[in-house]
């Protein structure tokens, strides 16, 4: 899981096995972020559409969750205006494209998850240095 800011620069990385749903990995990813504060909104895809996650992010973190509704949702909780921000989702995908310039992230060579997370952090530092300076 990765969280990026509006320009596609990394804010947080979290690794987990492939079995948990994305909605369950949002909070651990927020705990692992680099910056202590400053998130107002979190844009996600349909996997993030959860009333419980929406309430938790609003109450505990003060973050507004913007995600399109799944097709089987009964009660509509938001209109389409905030969803227009999802057009900028390509910036998150650009972050993953930048990370794929690092060979150790494309194919996971590390056996231990701590080493793999360290490689993600090293890639994030190099991306930040290259893009900010």
C-alpha positions as CSV (number, residue, x, y, z in Angstrom):
1,X,0.0,0.0,0.0
2,X,1.2,3.5,-0.7
3,X,-0.2,7.0,-0.1
4,X,1.0,9.9,-2.1
5,X,0.3,13.6,-2.0
6,X,-1.3,15.7,-4.7
7,X,1.9,15.8,-6.9
8,X,2.6,12.1,-6.6
9,X,5.3,12.3,-4.0
10,X,5.3,9.5,-1.5
11,X,3.8,10.0,2.0
12,X,3.5,6.4,3.4
13,X,4.3,2.8,2.5
14,X,3.0,-0.3,4.2
15,X,3.6,-3.9,3.2
16,X,1.4,-6.9,4.1
17,X,0.5,-10.2,2.6
18,X,-1.8,-10.4,-0.4
19,X,-4.7,-11.8,1.6
20,X,-6.2,-8.9,3.6
21,X,-8.5,-6.5,1.8
22,X,-7.3,-3.0,0.9
23,X,-9.9,-1.4,3.2
24,X,-8.2,-3.1,6.2
25,X,-4.7,-1.8,5.2
26,X,-5.6,1.9,5.2
27,X,-5.1,2.5,8.9
28,X,-1.8,0.7,9.2
29,X,-0.6,2.6,6.2
30,X,-1.6,5.9,7.8
31,X,0.3,4.9,11.0
32,X,3.5,4.4,8.8
33,X,3.4,7.7,7.1
34,X,6.5,10.0,6.9
35,X,4.7,13.2,7.7
36,X,3.0,13.6,11.1
37,X,0.0,15.7,9.8
38,X,-1.4,17.4,6.8
39,X,-3.8,14.9,5.3
40,X,-7.3,16.4,4.6
41,X,-8.6,13.9,2.0
42,X,-7.9,10.4,1.0
43,X,-8.9,9.4,-2.5
44,X,-9.4,5.7,-3.2
45,X,-11.0,3.3,-5.6
46,X,-14.2,1.2,-5.0
47,X,-12.3,-1.1,-2.6
48,X,-12.3,1.8,-0.1
49,X,-16.1,2.2,-0.1
50,X,-16.8,1.3,3.5
51,X,-19.0,3.1,6.1
52,X,-16.8,1.9,8.9
53,X,-13.6,3.1,7.3
54,X,-15.3,6.4,6.5
55,X,-16.4,6.9,10.1
56,X,-13.0,5.8,11.5
57,X,-11.0,8.2,9.2
58,X,-13.3,11.1,10.0
59,X,-13.4,10.5,13.8
60,X,-9.8,9.4,14.5
61,X,-7.8,11.1,11.8
62,X,-9.9,14.0,10.6
63,X,-9.7,12.8,7.0
64,X,-12.4,12.9,4.4
65,X,-12.7,9.6,2.4
66,X,-13.5,10.1,-1.2
67,X,-14.3,6.8,-3.0
68,X,-16.9,5.8,-5.6
69,X,-19.6,3.6,-4.4
70,X,-19.6,-0.1,-5.2
71,X,-22.4,-1.3,-7.5
72,X,-24.2,-3.2,-4.8
73,X,-24.4,-0.3,-2.3
74,X,-27.9,0.5,-1.1
75,X,-27.6,3.9,0.5
76,X,-25.8,6.6,-1.3
77,X,-23.6,8.7,1.0
78,X,-22.0,11.2,-1.3
79,X,-22.8,13.0,-4.5
80,X,-20.5,13.2,-7.5
81,X,-18.8,16.5,-6.8
82,X,-15.9,15.2,-4.6
83,X,-15.5,12.3,-7.0
84,X,-14.2,14.6,-9.7
85,X,-11.0,14.7,-7.7
86,X,-10.4,11.1,-8.7
87,X,-9.5,12.3,-12.2
88,X,-6.1,13.0,-10.7
89,X,-5.6,9.3,-9.7
90,X,-2.9,9.0,-12.4
91,X,-0.5,10.8,-10.0
92,X,-0.6,7.9,-7.6
93,X,0.0,5.5,-10.5
94,X,2.9,7.7,-11.5
95,X,4.4,7.1,-8.0
96,X,4.3,3.4,-8.7
97,X,5.9,4.0,-12.1
98,X,8.7,5.9,-10.4
99,X,9.2,3.0,-7.9
100,X,9.4,0.5,-10.7
101,X,12.6,2.2,-11.7
102,X,14.2,0.4,-8.8
103,X,14.8,-3.3,-9.7
104,X,14.5,-4.6,-6.2
105,X,10.9,-3.3,-5.9
106,X,9.8,-4.7,-9.3
107,X,10.8,-8.2,-8.3
108,X,10.9,-8.9,-4.6
109,X,14.4,-10.3,-4.0
110,X,14.4,-9.8,-0.2
111,X,13.3,-12.7,1.9
112,X,12.5,-10.6,5.0
113,X,9.7,-8.1,4.9
114,X,11.7,-5.6,6.9
115,X,14.3,-5.5,4.2
116,X,11.7,-5.1,1.5
117,X,10.1,-2.2,3.4
118,X,13.5,-0.6,3.8
119,X,14.0,-0.8,0.0
120,X,10.6,1.0,-0.4
121,X,11.8,3.7,2.1
122,X,15.1,4.1,0.2
123,X,13.2,4.4,-3.1
124,X,10.9,7.0,-1.5
125,X,13.9,9.0,-0.2
126,X,15.5,9.0,-3.7
127,X,12.3,10.0,-5.3
128,X,11.8,12.9,-2.9
129,X,15.4,14.1,-3.3
130,X,15.2,13.9,-7.1
131,X,11.8,15.6,-7.4
132,X,12.1,18.2,-4.6
133,X,15.7,19.4,-5.1
